[in-house]
Amino acid sequence: MDLLFIEKYKSRVKLKSGQSLSVRPLLPSDEIAYRNFFYKLKEETVYLRFFSKIKVFSRQMAQAHWAELDYRKNITLIGLVRNKGNKEIIAIGTYMESEENRAEVAFVVREDFQGQGIASFLLNQLETIAKDNGFQGFTACVLADNKAMLHVFNKHYPGVQKKYENGTISLVMDFNTKAPIEQF
Ligand SMILES: CC(C)(COP(=O)(O)OP(=O)(O)OC[C@H]1O[C@@H](n2cnc3c(N)ncnc32)[C@H](O)[C@@H]1OP(=O)(O)O)[C@@H](O)C(=O)NCCC(=O)NCCS
């Protein structure tokens, strides 16, 4: 594991609530906190993220995820807040290489922290890392009625391409179309 790399991608942001959110890459030592994060989520939130009603976030599931993490092609960032002296994971953003030069991105933010710009912040951080690793853009797959997620992607990537299929929307986003050039 590249500790310098992990250090480089640590960040901190002040939330609308005034709380401080620290963001860093997920580490193997986060396994229990990572599984607890998912157990605390509402069924609906889990469904929006995974498109299925996962009830057990097993060690095997966590370890399968870890096995894929290489901190370059596949990376997960976690957002942590302090709660009574302990740091608690309240958000996760991941990208995983999906095709050449492109990675699939996904997020989940605990319900009581939604609407404070956390997914948007994680998206920016993931984009910075993805660019450093030679990616040109992201893909995503979102349930068609997931207005919040679609809004975040539309806002960050005005040039996003969308394809509707069976209740889901596939998105293709290019980093270089982030700020569209005005046509006169
Ligand atoms: C989707 C999700 C990750 C967004 O996280 P978040 O931290 O709340 O996102 P942000 O606060 O950065 O941005 C949310 C934006 O959506 C907007 N929004 C929220 N609900 C909305 C709705 N019903 N319709 C339109 N826009 C909506 C917010 O106003 C905000 O926009 P703004 O920044 O212009 O004010 C979070 O809601 C979540 O975890 N959902 C469940 C899991 C999920 O859907 N994952 C996506 C799978 S890829």
The ligand as an ORCA input file, in Angstrom:
! r2SCAN-3c Opt
* xyz 0 1
  C     -27.369     10.565     -3.979
  C     -26.542     10.931     -2.775
  C     -25.216     10.179     -2.824
  C     -26.281     12.453     -2.783
  O     -25.455     12.766     -1.682
  P     -25.477     14.234     -1.008
  O     -24.270     14.356     -0.174
  O     -26.772     14.457     -0.384
  O     -25.323     15.128     -2.320
  P     -25.049     16.705     -2.388
  O     -25.472     17.324     -1.117
  O     -23.651     16.901     -2.838
  O     -25.961     17.130     -3.598
  C     -27.302     16.758     -3.666
  C     -27.953     17.693     -4.662
  O     -29.180     17.100     -5.090
  C     -30.224     18.011     -4.855
  N     -31.418     17.220     -4.590
  C     -31.714     16.497     -3.498
  N     -32.906     15.909     -3.653
  C     -33.357     16.265     -4.872
  C     -34.539     15.991     -5.603
  N     -35.476     15.196     -5.112
  N     -34.668     16.540     -6.832
  C     -33.715     17.334     -7.355
  N     -32.570     17.643     -6.707
  C     -32.401     17.105     -5.469
  C     -29.774     18.856     -3.684
  O     -30.442     20.054     -3.628
  C     -28.295     19.030     -4.035
  O     -28.134     19.981     -5.058
  P     -27.346     21.372     -4.839
  O     -25.943     21.000     -4.503
  O     -27.460     22.043     -6.171
  O     -28.050     22.056     -3.730
  C     -27.287     10.589     -1.452
  O     -28.571     11.136     -1.513
  C     -27.373      9.094     -1.198
  O     -26.526      8.510     -0.527
  N     -28.440      8.450     -1.743
  C     -28.591      7.000     -1.584
  C     -27.542      6.206     -2.341
  C     -27.522      6.587     -3.816
  O     -28.515      6.966     -4.379
  N     -26.353      6.433     -4.432
  C     -26.174      6.697     -5.837
  C     -25.739      5.464     -6.565
  S     -24.581      5.886     -7.837
*
